[in-house]
Amino acid sequence: MKLTDLAGKALTYPEVGATATTMPAGYRHLRKSAVIGSGRERFEQAAAEGMRWGMLRGAGLRVEATAPVAAVGAEVLVHLGPVVAPCRVVYVVDEPDRRGFAYGTLPGHAESGEELFLVRYDPSAGDVVAEVAAFSRHATWWSRLGAPVTSLMQRVVTDRYLRAL
């Protein structure tokens, strides 16, 4: 699979943008966060890195993207060993104290759903927090067959995302 194969493909789920609000029923939900430092400078550094696919790359995944910085419509191939996960950025968060993006799954992904990668700053406490939120369900016969393993892998990779920044 190549990045050029993704152009024009439809997302594999209808609830686009739901990681920003109430995640939909009928999916597994995941929401994790971790304090990764303190201060505005740390926030700016982590947010910039996150927008350049830093949580993914820092977790040991290989990333091919149509844009060097996450932007709505950017297409992404995420490689975890032999598994390739095609995705498209569906929204970007660009606020003074919150930055990140969410991408949704495209045909060929083992799962169907959306994942949010966010860095936020709490000025009152000074904490910088990395957050991942996702809703997903198995989209292939082999991900359903290996459900315990694929669910465990999602939790392990999520922990690696949070440590990446």
Secondary structure, DSSP 4 states (H G I P E B T S, - for coil): --GGGSTTPPPS-S-TTGGGSPPPTTSEEEEEEEEEEESHHHHHHHHHHHHTTHHHHHTT-EEEESSSS--TT-EEEEEETTEEEEEEEEEEEEETTEEEEEEEE-TT-SEEEEEEEEEEEETTTTEEEEEEEEEEEE-SHHHHHTHHHHHHHHHHHHHHHHHH-
